Amino acid sequence: MSRPLLELDKINSFYGPVQVHFDLSLHVNAGEIVCLLGGNASGKSTTMKTILGLMRPRSGTVTFDGQVISGLETPRIIRAGIGSVPEARRLFGAMTVRENLLMGAFIRNDAAGIRDDLARVLGLFPRLHERLGQRAGTLSGGEQQMVAMARALMGRPRLICMDEPTMGLSPRFVDVVLELIATINREGVSVFMVEQNASLALQIAHRGYVLQTGRIALSGPAATLARDPRIRDAYLGGEVAA
């Protein structure tokens, strides 16, 4: 069996004296979309921060493509091949869409490749082609989410970590963003997404984990989790995810 692309092994993390993760272990295989589900204060966003080097665990390891990355600075983790789509997008609002996208390639110095990738992501996100000269802060929430996703792709990541990618979006843009995530995955980029809306996440994920107060409570194929009565009662209002 091939090794996972991303693996968290027995992570224990703390905010001061308060423990957030308790021997947290999970993995993402190459080519997968894996979702991490859970309610507020379950430790989901802290998991993302731990992967990206924004928070260092007290014990345990984060491994990417066989190399331990826990303890590395965030720029080195990005250079290793992990992209980030943060919660609430966090764009440079006063900069244009084009400038925001090029910021995603800050780790690169191959001008021809950057031009090619800019054309490629604009093909994936044609709406952004129409907005290239517009300030990012004036876009709708859904358009800003597209910019954040396209910006991450400009770094040529092997894995993209997405933190609540559908948060605050209109129903129309939620469907658009979910389809774009699936498209990115079909093009060969693995996806690890933190999501509070279990029904949405399980529609496109291959596997999922359920985090409760820093511990993995459930895990398995997305279709199996969608049928699990514990998931339905806690996250889906008693209904099976479509």
N, C-alpha and C positions, 0 to 999 in steps of 0.2 A: 504494500500500500504506500502511495506517495505521501510525503509529509505535507502538513497543512501549509498554506501560504502565510497565514497569520495564526498565532497561537498565544493565548494567555494561560499561564499555568500557575495555579494556586496564588492568585494575587490577593494580598491583604493591604488595603490602603486606609489612610486615616486623614481626617481634618482635625488637627490638634489631638485631643484625647478621644475623639469620636471615630469609631471604626465604621468605614463605609462598605468595604468589600471583605468577605469572609471566604478565603480559599477559592476565589472566583477562577473558574477554568472554562474556556470556550475556544473554538477555532473556526477558521474560514478556509475552505479549500479553494484552490484556483478555479475560477469560472463560476463561483457561487454568488448568489445573493443571500446573505444571512441577516436576519433581523433580531434585534434585542428589544424585547417588549417589557413593559413594567409601568407601574403608576408613578406618581410624583414621589420624589425622595427615595426611589428604589436603588439608585446608584447608576442609572443609565448614562447620564452625561459625564459622570466621573470615570466611567469605563472608557468613553471616548477620549477624555483628557489623558488618561493613562496610556492609551495606545499612541497618542500624538506627542507624548513627552511633556505635556503641560502639567502633569502631576506624576510624581514618582512614588511607586508603591513601597511600602516598608519591607515587604518580602514578596517573592514570586517573580516570574519573568514574563516578558513580552518578547516573542520571537517572530521575525518576519523573514520568510524565505530561508529559514535555517539559521539566521543570525540574530543574536540577542540585541534588541534595540531599547529595552528598558534601561534608563539611565542616560540615553543619548539626548542631545538637544534637539528641539523640534526641527530646525533646518536640516539636520542630518537625517532625520526620519523621513522628511519629505523627499530628500535626495535619494533615499533608499528605494522609493517607489510607492509611497503612500500619499494620496491626495486627501484633502479635507473640504467638506461642505459644512461649515459650522451652523449651529442653530442661529436663527434670525439673519442668516446670509452674511452679515458683516462685510458689506461692500464698502468701497471708497466712494461715498455718495457724491462728492463734488467732482469726481473724475468721470470721464466718459465710459461708455460700455467698452469701447476698444481698449482704453487704458486699463480698465479692470481686468479684461481678459489677458492682456500682455503681462500683468502682474503675476498671473499664474505661471508664467514661464521665467520667473526671476532667477531660477536655479540653472537656467540653460544659457548657452552662448552660441548656439547653432542658428544663425539668422534665417537660413533657408528653411530649416526644419520648422522653426517657429512660424514662418509665413505659411508653410504647408498645413500645419496644425490649426492655425487660425482659420484657414479656409475650410478645413475639415469640420471644426466645431460649429462654424456658421452654417454648414450644410446640415448638421444635426439640429441646430437651433435657428431656423431661418428667420424667426421673429427678431432675433438679435441683430441680424444683418441690417434690418430696417432701422435699428436703434443705435448703430455704432457710434454716432456722434452725440448721442443724448447723454446727459448726466445720469449716472446710475441711480442717484437718489430720487429722481423723478419718475422712475418706472413703477409699475404695479408690483404687488407682492409676488405674483407668479412669474413676472418677467425678471425680477431680481433673483428669484430662485434659479431661473435658467442661467443667469449670468454667473451665479455662484458655482453651478455644476460645470458650466463651460470653462470657467476659470480653473477649476480643479483639473480638468482634462488637459489643459495647456501644459501641465507639468509631466505629461505622459506617464501617469501612475499605473501601477499594476493592480492597486487596490484603492478604492475611494471609501472613506468613512463619512457617512452622512448623519448629521444630528437633527432629528425631527424635520425631515425634508418637506413634509406637507403642512407644517404648523402655520396657521394663520392664512391659508390660501382659500380662495373661493372653490366651490365644488368643481367648477369647470377646469380650473388650473390644477387641482389635485389630480384629476385623471390625466392631464397632460404630463405632469411631473412624473407620475408613476410609469407611464409609458416610456418616457425618456430614460428613466432609471433602467427599465428592462432593455431598452435599445442599447444603452451604454454597456450593459452586461453582455448582450449578444455580440458586441464588438470586441469582447475579450477582457473587459475590466471587471474584476471581482468587486463586490459591494458589501460593506458592512454598514447597516443602517440601524440607528436607534430611533424607535418610533413608539409613540404612546397609543396611536390608533392601530390596534391589532388587526382589525378587519382589513384595512388598507394594506398593511405590511404583508400579511399572509397571502394576499392576492398575487404578489409578484415574487416572494421569497422562495428559495429552495428549502431552507431550514430556518428554525427559529429557536431562541432561548427566551425564557420568562424569568426576569430578575425580580426578586422580592427581598427588600431590606438587605441588599448586598449579597444574596445567595441565589444560585440558579435553582429555581423551583421546578421548572419543566423544560424539556428540550426535545426536539425531534423534527421530522419533516413538516413543512408548512401545512400541507393538507391534513396531516394527522392532528396537529395542534388546533387547526380550525374546527375540527370535529370534537375536540376534547371538551367535555362538559365543564371542566374547571376553567378553561379559557372562555367558553361561551358565557358562563355566569359572571366571570370577573371583568371581561373586556368587551364582549359582544352582545350584551343585553339579552343573553339567553338564545341568540340566533347563531346559526352556523355561518361562517364567513363565506361570501360568494366566491 
